[in-house]
Structure formats: structure tokens, C-alpha cells
Amino acid sequence: MGTQLTSRQKRMSVTNTAKGTRDFSKEQIEKRNYIFNHIRHTYEKYGYEPLETPTIENIETLTGKYGEEGDQLLFRVLRSGDFLKSLQDDDLRKDNLKGIRSAIVDKGLRYDLTIPFARFIAKNHGQLGLPYKRYQIQPVWRADRPARGRYREFFQCDGDVAGTTSLMSDAEFIPIVDEVFTALKLPKSVFKLNNRKVLAGLASSLSKKDALIDMTTAIDKLDKIGADGVNRELEQRGFAANDIKKIEDFIAIDGNNHDKIEHLKRLFEENSEGYAGAIELEEVLGYTEQIPLQNTEVVVDLSLARGLNYYTGTIYEVALKNVNMGSVASGGRYDNLTEAFGVKNVPGVGLSFGAERVYDVMEQLNLFPDHIGASVKVLVVNMNASYNPQYFKLAHELRSAGISAEIHLKDTKLGKQMKFAEKHNIQYVLIAGEEELKDGKYQLKDLISGEQRAMNLSTIIDQLKD
Amino acid sequence: MGTQLTSRQKRMSVTNTAKGTRDFSKEQIEKRNYIFNHIRHTYEKYGYEPLETPTIENIETLTGKYGEEGDQLLFRVLRSGDFLKSLQDDDLRKDNLKGIRSAIVDKGLRYDLTIPFARFIAKNHGQLGLPYKRYQIQPVWRADRPARGRYREFFQCDGDVAGTTSLMSDAEFIPIVDEVFTALKLPKSVFKLNNRKVLAGLASSLSKKDALIDMTTAIDKLDKIGADGVNRELEQRGFAANDIKKIEDFIAIDGNNHDKIEHLKRLFEENSEGYAGAIELEEVLGYTEQIPLQNTEVVVDLSLARGLNYYTGTIYEVALKNVNMGSVASGGRYDNLTEAFGVKNVPGVGLSFGAERVYDVMEQLNLFPDHIGASVKVLVVNMNASYNPQYFKLAHELRSAGISAEIHLKDTKLGKQMKFAEKHNIQYVLIAGEEELKDGKYQLKDLISGEQRAMNLSTIIDQLKD
């Protein structure tokens, strides 16, 4: 008895969206597009072109690109038709999970926007010409455990430049973020800047071999577990006490941005990789100092490590001041975008806006404009269904003049029709009974001011057009 | 040796999109959005709200909704993690394809926009209030054999009204189609109109039991196989000779729209369903006669049957005159949208634009405007990389004034930089060497007119802003 579902529960379950996915109706779409349009507009002003790639990719395009964890979180699509065709009864054993999976699956859902972009560049770089700048705003899918603010289907907004080593491209993401976040009226932000070569320089100066990844993985947790936590993690990962001290001192380098860079130059005087990183940081900073930023403080943050191993130069993360939300944009430079697809030596640099987080912050801080989407302007009230042909004509004349209009489909009580207008945020109602239809003079009521006047149609059109 | 791949073929294969899917870059996205924006704008003027549903749905939401063929064409998503969990080794047999499939799959890809809309209405009709008008422009996926013009991932553009029996809603799709196709400058179109009740009336007058579906399936092929072909098909489906004669006579009813309707009224004098269909046709026609249509001829077409069985009233298909493309929009009225999701008595009526076909026609007839998307306005030429900080500043000042700008990232030969501008459709180049940077007067060259003048930045901004 305890497990019996009520009819409501049963209905709930058959009408549910798949776990971790959402329907988006008018208000949410309009708010989301408000964010996307600002991002789109800014990217286009900087010469980025739109790109869209398919939702389904050949499974080989995706596997092995996102590490062990990513492989587990990929949504896999079953082969069409006889998906067991290539298997023998002998292969069909519960202990052959991976073997069966690779035989019955031939496609997967887009997991991020970077790998499809890399595939696209590898396929088309000849015609496109490099450098090529693209932005891409599309959903991705991950079989993650859904949680507050974490979905299995969510949007990413990426901008990348492929085929250039120019650090102007890295630096350009700073005014891009500044412009988008200023336009969205977000709180002031901190653009944290670091360089993987600086971290690699530090790692190569330590006694532990191949220390870079272990070191950055630990440093990356500084925000979460604090300095002591990082030290403990480093110890567990086999760093000697004097190495840990070196890392601690490195993270503690302070002063303004130029102080930090000068400090790094001295530190890496005899370490060419670390020194190169300091020089790159200096060049990127130099560009941004040429321009006024409205909303953004650029800070060299030596504790910024970025978990992903493919970054090789500039790395960055953007956080909003006094907002507890983590990074709302991030990215960096990578030496080789397309090698996995057989094309070598295509460096790139990119930025990803955390659009879902930006949306959540804007909701929390009430930053969306009040009437963000268009509402219908006027409701043609239905006094009597026998007038429907005249209402149909009236509505059409309004629409032909560019005014959005709806006819109330039923001749229900006037109060009910007014509620309909209110619910749909319609400001005006046009009331026409026998008399009005004969005279060609209609009652136009403004539901905000409460004003009501009799007017002919051309006067109504003139008034509603402003 | 014959099967050895060249390195190019190997690269081709790893960079391919999945079968039947496509990448969309700038030009295609802008053309597609040109169509979508007209559809969107028109729907909104008629009071339709946007809706988006998830790409992945629980598999139970999809199976059994699209017939046997649809079930085969669904893309199915493998359960995450141990997908074999609920199976025993005994179940894992090649002859247990469907059993295994239903155990290892829990989600599927959106196959059309109607079923997700029905699920959404069943879930939310309480809060939404009915009638509810939505439009939805999203891709769908079908594991069809790809062919010219047929893809496995393609866009649908649907508008539906849920929760009304008012035939004004049916009639409204006529000016909607007229407005969209006029705006797109498409050739004149024929809006073919019929009513399922008329066909049901005819079927009930025949000697064959449950003749409706067999009859409409045969009639639906008239365009493809001709009148003789339809007769043969009817014979094969077990219709008697005098029934076939009746159907032939019915399809041959001619005259103008009102002649046809009067003929139907006489024919169905004693057949309430057929008569009701004739009256509905008359009402819909009556509405459209109230309004001027710019591009569309409305024709009562008694041979129009629409294959889908869920239509119960008005049905329609739109074809372009003198264009060999089949229907470019279609739809109809259905008595019950949401019954499969446990909510009864929600009638609806909808229209689907064949956006891919419209795109193809517009390409063929060269109907897209010449410069449909925005190009970058000005390229800052790179005379010497040592001036990069100044170029960075110049580009930023242009962008801050709302002018899209790019810096050429390398100080290559001028000719190469001009080719870059040409390829990216950039009209102006700004040239600044040592002299110009010192004086604050830059060479602005219009690549279309060939004109070149030295100007300060504010003059350049004024000129490029128009």
C-alpha cells in the first residue's frame, strides 16, 4: 500500500522531463536570450563568427577526449536497427559491459563545444583560412548527478580563436567579458590571470619529477580547502617539505600586478619556461592597460591553476565581487587544438561564459529588465461569437499595421476576458458590440491607466503604434 | 591494398559529422535565422509564446506515439553507468533484441515537436490556463536513411493552439502562412483546405467497414500515383467497385470553394458527420474571406487527406506555385492532444512550417538578401607587431563606439592583409604606421570604392557609424 501511486503521482511521472532536463517557456527563454544576445552581439563586434555543430557526433569523436570521468558522463546513442549485429552470443555477458557498449553504440551527445570545434577546424581549416574566430552558443549533455544549479542539459557559450599565437587574442577576452558583464549590469568582476608556463617553471624547479599536474591539481583547490589543505594534499601527492615551502612562497608572492611579474622574472632568471610565462603575462597585461575597463579589475593570480591539462599558456577565470557563485567565465590558451583529429600545430585560445551561473546571479540580484519579452499589445474582446468574422477582420487589420493582437476565442463573461488579458500581460482591450461594429467606433481600454475611449480603427492604430 | 585509406581519407573520416548531420557556419546560420526570425515575429504578432523542450525525453514519452515506423526511427540513449544491471546472463541473447533494448535504454531524442508539446500541456495546463498558444523552433532527430534534402537532424517550426474548439484558430494559420511567405518573397502559394469529418462522412457511406484509414491512405497518394493508381490501391485494399466509384466522384467534385461546399452539403444531407465537416469548412473559409491575402490562394481540396490519423477536423497543406517541392507547411485539428499523458479533452490545432524545404527553395530561387549577416566593418592593418598595443587601443576605441573591428594579428605583407579583409567581407581597412600613430591621423581605405583618406579617429568613427 505504501508504494501505491496516487493518480496525480502517476500523471506527474508520465509528464516529467528526463532527469536533469527542463522545459523552457516564454519568460525563461526571453531571459536566457537576453543574456545570449549580449554575448552574441559582443563577439560579433570583435569579429567572431557564429558556428553550430550537430547534437550527435560519431562516438569516436568524443571518447578519450574528456578523461576517464568524461567518458563516464557521455550520453551514448544506440546503433539504429539490429544493434547486436556485430556481437556473438558469447560476447553477450554481463562481465563484458565495455565490450558490449562499444559494439552497440555508434554516436554520442555533444559534451562540450571545444571538441566539436576542433573537429570542425580539422575538417575545414583549408577553406576557412586561419586564424578563424568563432563563437558557439548551444546546449551540451552530461550524465552528471543533477543538483541545485547542475543540469544534464545546459547551455555553453564559447568563443575561440584558432590558428594564432598572438597574445592580443588572449588579451581581447578581457574587454569582451567587461563589455558583456557591463551590459548585463552585473556586479564588478575580477578577471584573474595566470600563465601555465609560470606554473610549469615552478614545477620544473622542484625535486619531484613530473610535478606539474599533481601540483596544479592541488593548487586548484585553494579556494575550497585553504592553504593548509593544499599543503596536506601536496604532501599526500609526494611533495617533499622544501618543495611545499617553495610552492607556498610562490603563491604568496604579493604586490600589484607589475610587482608580481617583476618578482617572477627574478625568480625565473635561470628558468626559461617560467621566464617566458612571466613575459607573456606582461604582454597581456600591457594590452589591457591600453584600454579603459568599465566593470572589471584584472589581477595576476598565481594561485590560479585551472584543472584542465590542455592549457599551455595564458589561463583566466572571472569571478563577481561579493557574489558567492564561483567563476562565471573562464578559459585559456592551448598549444594544439586539432592534433587528436590529425591536424598539427593549430594553437588556440578561448573563453567560456558560464551562462547558467550568470542567469542564476541575475535572478538572485533581480537584474533582468521588467518586461523583457514582447507581450501582445491588444486583446479583441469577444462579446458574442456571432461577431467572430468581424473580430477576425479587426485583429487582422491591427496585425497588418504591425500591432500584435489576439482575439478572445470564447464569448465568456467580460471579467474573465479581462483576467485573460492581465495574465498575458496585454495592456489594451478593444471592445466591440453590435453598436460599435455598426458605427466603426470601438472602445479601447488601457488596463494600466484604466482610461477608456471610443475611437475608429485608424486612431486606435496610431495610438498603439507608438 | 585496395582497401588501404590514404592519409586524407583517414583524416576525412575522423573529422566527419555523424551520418545525416551537418555543421552550420556563419552564412548558413544567418540564412536559417532569416527564415526563423520571420516565422517567430509573425507567431508573436498573433499571440503565440515561445516554448523549448529538452532534446532528451524519457523513452516512455516517445515510444508508441509515432507508429511502428516512428519507433524504428527513434534515436535511443543508453542508460548511464551499468546499463546491463537489470538483465541476467540468460536475457542476453541475440534473439532477445527488443527485450535487451528496452532494458538498456531509458531516454530518446526528440522526434517531433508535437509529443513534447502534449507532455508539456499535460504537465502544466493548470498554471498555464487554456487556450495556450505556443510556437517552437527546435531540431528533431530521426534515424532515417539520409538522402538529398533529408537529414537525421533537422529543424521543425511548429505553432499550436491547445484547449480551444474555435475555428478562428484554424483560420488564423492562413494569414500566418501568407504573412511569412510574403515577407520571405516566396512565389505565390496555394493553401489547400479540407476536413477530416468530410472524409469520415464519405467513409461511413461506403459498404466497407472501418474504411476511413484505408481510404485516406490511398487518396493521400493521388499526387504520386495519379487517379488510376489510387483506384488500384483502393481495390487492393478491398473496396468494392461502387465504393471506388463513389470515392472517384467525391474527389472529382469541382467548382469554386463555395460550389464544392454546397455540393458537400447536398451529398451529406443525411450524414451528420459529413455535413458537420462541410459546415466547418464553410466557417473557416468565411473567416479568411474577411481579410485580404497578399500571396495565398485558399482552395478547398477534397483529395487532401493527410496521412496522420490523429487529425479529426480541419486539415491543410501549403504548396508553392510552379515550384516542385511538395508541401512547405501543413497541419490540422486534433480532438485530443494530451490523452496519452493522462489529461483528457484538450483539443488542439497546429501548423508546421517545412523550414528545410523553404530554405532549399530560397536557395534555388536566390531569394536570400545579398548581405544577410553582419560583417566586421573595419580591419586594423598590422604594419609592425611592435605597434600592437596601439592597434589594440585603436580597435577598442572603434568597438566602444559600436563599430565592429578586427586587428590583423600578424604583420604580414599588406596584400595578404587585404585578401583577409576581402575574404571576411570587411569593407574598410585602417592603416597606421609610425607616422600615423604619432600624428593621430590614420589612413582609412574603402575597399569597395577604392577611396583612401587620412583622418583622425573621431572622423573615422563618424563616417563608419552611418
Chai-1 contact restraints between the chains, C-beta under 6 A:
chainA,res_idxA,chainB,res_idxB,connection_type,confidence,min_distance_angstrom,max_distance_angstrom,comment,restraint_id
A,R11,B,G342,contact,1.0,0.0,6.0,A-B,restraint_1
A,V14,B,F341,contact,1.0,0.0,6.0,A-B,restraint_2
A,T15,B,R119,contact,1.0,0.0,6.0,A-B,restraint_3
A,T15,B,A122,contact,1.0,0.0,6.0,A-B,restraint_4
A,T15,B,K123,contact,1.0,0.0,6.0,A-B,restraint_5
A,T15,B,F341,contact,1.0,0.0,6.0,A-B,restraint_6
A,T17,B,P54,contact,1.0,0.0,6.0,A-B,restraint_7
A,A18,B,I56,contact,1.0,0.0,6.0,A-B,restraint_8
A,A18,B,E57,contact,1.0,0.0,6.0,A-B,restraint_9
A,A18,B,N58,contact,1.0,0.0,6.0,A-B,restraint_10
A,A18,B,K107,contact,1.0,0.0,6.0,A-B,restraint_11
A,T21,B,P54,contact,1.0,0.0,6.0,A-B,restraint_12
A,D23,B,T53,contact,1.0,0.0,6.0,A-B,restraint_13
A,D23,B,F120,contact,1.0,0.0,6.0,A-B,restraint_14
A,F24,B,E52,contact,1.0,0.0,6.0,A-B,restraint_15
A,S25,B,L51,contact,1.0,0.0,6.0,A-B,restraint_16
A,K26,B,E49,contact,1.0,0.0,6.0,A-B,restraint_17
A,K26,B,P50,contact,1.0,0.0,6.0,A-B,restraint_18
A,I29,B,P50,contact,1.0,0.0,6.0,A-B,restraint_19
A,I29,B,E52,contact,1.0,0.0,6.0,A-B,restraint_20
A,E44,B,A374,contact,1.0,0.0,6.0,A-B,restraint_21
A,K45,B,R399,contact,1.0,0.0,6.0,A-B,restraint_22
A,K45,B,S404,contact,1.0,0.0,6.0,A-B,restraint_23
A,G47,B,V376,contact,1.0,0.0,6.0,A-B,restraint_24
A,G47,B,E406,contact,1.0,0.0,6.0,A-B,restraint_25
A,E49,B,K26,contact,1.0,0.0,6.0,A-B,restraint_26
A,P50,B,K26,contact,1.0,0.0,6.0,A-B,restraint_27
A,P50,B,I29,contact,1.0,0.0,6.0,A-B,restraint_28
A,L51,B,S25,contact,1.0,0.0,6.0,A-B,restraint_29
A,E52,B,F24,contact,1.0,0.0,6.0,A-B,restraint_30
A,T53,B,D23,contact,1.0,0.0,6.0,A-B,restraint_31
A,P54,B,T17,contact,1.0,0.0,6.0,A-B,restraint_32
A,P54,B,T21,contact,1.0,0.0,6.0,A-B,restraint_33
A,P54,B,E153,contact,1.0,0.0,6.0,A-B,restraint_34
A,I56,B,A18,contact,1.0,0.0,6.0,A-B,restraint_35
A,E57,B,A18,contact,1.0,0.0,6.0,A-B,restraint_36
A,N58,B,A18,contact,1.0,0.0,6.0,A-B,restraint_37
A,F75,B,V77,contact,1.0,0.0,6.0,A-B,restraint_38
A,R76,B,L78,contact,1.0,0.0,6.0,A-B,restraint_39
A,V77,B,F75,contact,1.0,0.0,6.0,A-B,restraint_40
A,V77,B,V77,contact,1.0,0.0,6.0,A-B,restraint_41
A,L78,B,R76,contact,1.0,0.0,6.0,A-B,restraint_42
A,L78,B,L78,contact,1.0,0.0,6.0,A-B,restraint_43
A,S80,B,A143,contact,1.0,0.0,6.0,A-B,restraint_44
A,L84,B,K94,contact,1.0,0.0,6.0,A-B,restraint_45
A,L84,B,L97,contact,1.0,0.0,6.0,A-B,restraint_46
A,D89,B,K94,contact,1.0,0.0,6.0,A-B,restraint_47
A,L92,B,L92,contact,1.0,0.0,6.0,A-B,restraint_48
A,K94,B,L84,contact,1.0,0.0,6.0,A-B,restraint_49
A,K94,B,D89,contact,1.0,0.0,6.0,A-B,restraint_50
A,L97,B,L84,contact,1.0,0.0,6.0,A-B,restraint_51
A,K107,B,A18,contact,1.0,0.0,6.0,A-B,restraint_52
A,R119,B,T15,contact,1.0,0.0,6.0,A-B,restraint_53
A,F120,B,D23,contact,1.0,0.0,6.0,A-B,restraint_54
A,A122,B,T15,contact,1.0,0.0,6.0,A-B,restraint_55
A,K123,B,T15,contact,1.0,0.0,6.0,A-B,restraint_56
A,P131,B,L409,contact,1.0,0.0,6.0,A-B,restraint_57
A,A143,B,S80,contact,1.0,0.0,6.0,A-B,restraint_58
A,E153,B,P54,contact,1.0,0.0,6.0,A-B,restraint_59
A,T164,B,L409,contact,1.0,0.0,6.0,A-B,restraint_60
A,S166,B,L409,contact,1.0,0.0,6.0,A-B,restraint_61
A,M168,B,N388,contact,1.0,0.0,6.0,A-B,restraint_62
A,M168,B,F392,contact,1.0,0.0,6.0,A-B,restraint_63
A,P175,B,H396,contact,1.0,0.0,6.0,A-B,restraint_64
A,G286,B,P389,contact,1.0,0.0,6.0,A-B,restraint_65
A,Y287,B,F392,contact,1.0,0.0,6.0,A-B,restraint_66
A,Q290,B,P389,contact,1.0,0.0,6.0,A-B,restraint_67
A,Q290,B,F392,contact,1.0,0.0,6.0,A-B,restraint_68
A,Q290,B,K393,contact,1.0,0.0,6.0,A-B,restraint_69
A,I291,B,K393,contact,1.0,0.0,6.0,A-B,restraint_70
A,I291,B,H396,contact,1.0,0.0,6.0,A-B,restraint_71
A,F341,B,V14,contact,1.0,0.0,6.0,A-B,restraint_72
A,F341,B,T15,contact,1.0,0.0,6.0,A-B,restraint_73
A,G342,B,R11,contact,1.0,0.0,6.0,A-B,restraint_74
A,G342,B,V14,contact,1.0,0.0,6.0,A-B,restraint_75
A,A374,B,E44,contact,1.0,0.0,6.0,A-B,restraint_76
A,V376,B,G47,contact,1.0,0.0,6.0,A-B,restraint_77
A,N388,B,M168,contact,1.0,0.0,6.0,A-B,restraint_78
A,P389,B,G286,contact,1.0,0.0,6.0,A-B,restraint_79
A,P389,B,Y287,contact,1.0,0.0,6.0,A-B,restraint_80
A,P389,B,Q290,contact,1.0,0.0,6.0,A-B,restraint_81
A,F392,B,M168,contact,1.0,0.0,6.0,A-B,restraint_82
A,F392,B,Y287,contact,1.0,0.0,6.0,A-B,restraint_83
A,F392,B,Q290,contact,1.0,0.0,6.0,A-B,restraint_84
A,K393,B,Q290,contact,1.0,0.0,6.0,A-B,restraint_85
A,K393,B,I291,contact,1.0,0.0,6.0,A-B,restraint_86
A,H396,B,P175,contact,1.0,0.0,6.0,A-B,restraint_87
A,H396,B,I291,contact,1.0,0.0,6.0,A-B,restraint_88
A,R399,B,K45,contact,1.0,0.0,6.0,A-B,restraint_89
A,S404,B,K45,contact,1.0,0.0,6.0,A-B,restraint_90
A,E406,B,G47,contact,1.0,0.0,6.0,A-B,restraint_91
A,L409,B,P131,contact,1.0,0.0,6.0,A-B,restraint_92
A,L409,B,T164,contact,1.0,0.0,6.0,A-B,restraint_93
A,L409,B,S166,contact,1.0,0.0,6.0,A-B,restraint_94
